[in-house]
Amino acid sequence: MFCLKIPVTCLSLIIATSTMYNVVISKVEASPIPTQQQTATNWLLKGKLKVKQQDYSGALSDFTQAIKIDPKNAEAYYQRGLIYVRYTQPQPLNSDGNIPGCEIVDKLRIVCPFALIDKVAEYKRKAITDFSQAIQLNPLYAAAYHQRGSIQEETEKKLVDFQVATELYQQQSLELLKTDQFAEVLSIWDIIDQLDIKTQSLSRLQVLQESQDLKNPINSSTVSPESCEQLEQQGRMALRNGDRNTALQKFKRLVSKCQGAKYQRRQATIEALEKIRN
């Protein structure tokens, strides 16, 4: 056949004549097929990149795709929940000063459709659902408890989520201490401080400023708040500089003088630092 004179142009004849004419054909290896987890991770990374680019709609689609591929991917649910939280926040005003989706009737009136308000409530429900799913898949997901608490409507549910998040963050910080990751520890402590403030505020609202709270507010101390906070900040500064001994000394003084929950939490920090020293 004519093809035998130019076997390179005829794949079927190349294969057929390879044994007859001792033609050596290089073996082409197929690329490994990505695993389900790898594929889901790729979509997750794409989604995170789009978040940085402020392409939230595209990120939402990518996180959803990751979940479809791997329904047990806790981070994909968490990241999608964060997008829904963004959608509940006020949008920038239009160039004419109007709220997006609303109509200016006159100088005093702006009309917004109920559908716009309902959409915000829907996004909140979706965010809570995704954070809850992330927690179900990973019960130690501190950030998921934190974010779910931030968007909860009921005070009691907020308090529970914030308290669980605080405990989990504290556990994370103790683990990081073991490997001298002091910057990360201090970053987590800042988050815990913010949660403490929110928790105290919610607690006071919940008890309706009872007389006992007015005489001795939650987490108050007989020592001036400034001196307690000063010891706390001195301990953090020492830790930031990698000076474990000074940090240990400051935190011990703090725990012995100050009775607030925020400061008593440093007892676990002291124990962790002492284990490292020993």
N, C-alpha and C positions, 0 to 999 in steps of 0.2 A: 504494500500500500504506500501511497505517496507520503503519508505521515511518518513512515519509518525513516525517511531521509532527514527529517527535522523533528526528532522526538520531543524536543522541549516544548513545542507548541501543542502537543496532544497529551494531556494528562493520562488518559486511559491507556494510551500506547506506551507511555513511559512506565507505568506500573506493569503492563503486560510484558514489556521487553526487558525489564530490569534484570531478571534472572537469566534470560537468553544471552544478553550481551554484557553481563557483569557490570551493569551501570550502578554506581553507588549513589543512592538518593538520601540526602540529609533528612533526619527525622525531625519533624516540627512538633515540639511539645506544646500542648494546649496550656493556656494560663490557668492557674488554680482557680476554681470557682469560689467566690467569696462566701464565707459562712453567713448564716442568718444574722448573727450578732454583728459581724463586720459591716454588713450592708446597712443595718439599722444605725450603727455608729456613724457611718458616712453621712446618712441623712441628718443625724443629730448635729454633726460638725457643720454641715451646710446651713442648717437652721441657725446655729450660733453665729456664723459669719454674717448671715442676713440680718440678724438682730443688731450687730455692730454697724451694719450699713443702714439701719433703721427701716429695713424692708420687713415690717412685721407680718404683713399678709403672706409673703413668701416664706418667712420663718415658720409661721403657723402651719402652712402646708407641709413643710419639710418635717416638722416634729410629728405631725399626724401620720406621715408616711413611715417614719421610724417606728411609731406605735403599731401600725398595721403589720409591719414586718416582724417586730418583736414586742408583743403585748406585755412582756414582763420587764420592759426597760423603764425603770423608775425615773431616771433622769429625763427621759423624753416627756413623760407626763408632767414632771415638775417644770420643765422649760416651756411647755405649751401652756401650763397654768399661768406662768409669768406673762405670757402674751395676752391672755384673757384679762389679767389684772391691768395691763396697760390700756386695754380697750375700755375699762371702767373709769379711767381717769379723764378729767376735763381735756378736751381737745383745744388746740390753739385757735383763736378767733380768726374768722375770715378777714380779708383786707378791708371790708366795709364795717368791721367791728361786730359782725353777727356771729352767733354760735353756729357751728357747722350743723346742718340738718334742720335749722330753724328759719323762721321767716320774720323779717322786721315789718310790723304793721304800721307803726308810726314812731315818733321820737320816744314814746313812753312804753311801748308794748312790743314784745317779741313772742311769737307763738311757736311752740315746739310740739311736734306730734307725740302722742302717747307711745308710739312705736319706738321712738328714740329713747324714752325713759325705760320702757320694757327691755330694750336691748341691753342697757347697762345692767339691769337685774339678771338678765340671762347670762351675760358674761361673768358675773359674780358667781352664779351657780356652777357654770362650767369650770371656773377656776378652782372653786372648792372641791368639785368632783375630781379634777385632775390631781390636786394636792393630796386628796384623800387616797387616791389610787396609788400615788407614789409612796405614801406612808404604809399602805397595805403591803406593797412589794418590798419596802425597806423601812421597817419600824424605827430605825435609828436615824432617819433622814431629818436632821434638826432644821434645816432650811425650809423643808416642806411644812413642818409644824409652824414655824415662824410666819411664813407667808400665808398659810391658811388662817392663822389667828388674826393677821392683819386685816383680812377681808371678811371675817365672820361678823354677823350682825348682832348676835347675842353676847352680852358681856361675859356670862359664865363660860361660854365656849371659847371666847377670846382668852380668858384667864387660863383655862386648862391648856390650850395650845402654847401660850407663851411660857407657862411654867415647864411644860415638857421640853420645849425648845431650849430653855435656859439650862436644864439639867443635861441635855445631850451636848450642847455647846461646851458646857463645863467638862464633860468627859473627853471631848475632842481636845480641849486645851491641855488636859493632863497628859494625854497621849503624846501631844506635840512637845511637851516639856521634856519628855524622856529622850528626845532626839535634838534637844537644844534649838528648836525652831521658834525662837523667842518672838520674832516679828509676827509670825502667824498666831501665836498665843495672844499677843497684845491686841491683834486685830479682832480675834474672837471675843476677848474681854470687852472691847468697845461695843460689840453687838449685844453682849449680855447686859452692859450698862444701859443701853437704850431699852432693852426689854424690861429691865428693872423699873425704869421710869414709867413705862407704859403700864406695867403690872400694878405698881403702887397707885397710879392715877385711877385705874379701873377698880381697884380694891376699895378705894375711898368712895368712889361713886356707888359701888355696890352696897356698902354699909350705910350710905346716906349721911356721912359725917357724924357718926354716933359720938356721944359725949366723951367716951373713953379715947376715941381717936383724936379729939380736939385737945385733950390733956396730954396724951402721949402718942403722937402720930406714929403710923406704921413705920418700922425701921428707924425710929429715932434713937438717940443715944444720950446718955448723961454727959458724954464728952462732946465738946463743940464739933459740929459737922466739919468745920474747916480743918481741925487737927486730924480727924479720921481720914478725910480726903487727902490731906497732905501726906500722910503715911502711905496711903494707897498709891499716890502718884510717885512718891519716892521709890517705892518697891517696883513699880512698873519701869521707871527710868533705869534702875539698876539692872532689871531683867533685860531691857532693851540694849544695854551696854554689855550684856553677857556676864555681869557680876552676880553670880548666883548667891554668894554668901551675904552680900549686902541686901539683896532682895529678900532672902530668907529672914534676915534680922528685922527688916522693916515690916514684913508680913506678920511675923510673930508678935511684934508690938501692936500691930493693928488689931489682930484677933483678940489680944488680951485686954485692949481698951475699948473697942467698939463692938456694940451688940447687934448692929444692923445685919440683915440677912446677906446683903451685898458683901460686907466685910467678913462675916463668919464663913462665907464660901471659900475664903482664902486658906482655911484650915486644910482643905484637900490639896491646895497648891503647896503648902508647907510640907505636907507629907511626901508629895512627889519630889520636891527639891531635896529633901533629906535622904530619900532613897537614892537619888542620883549622886549625892555627895558621898554616901556610904558605899 
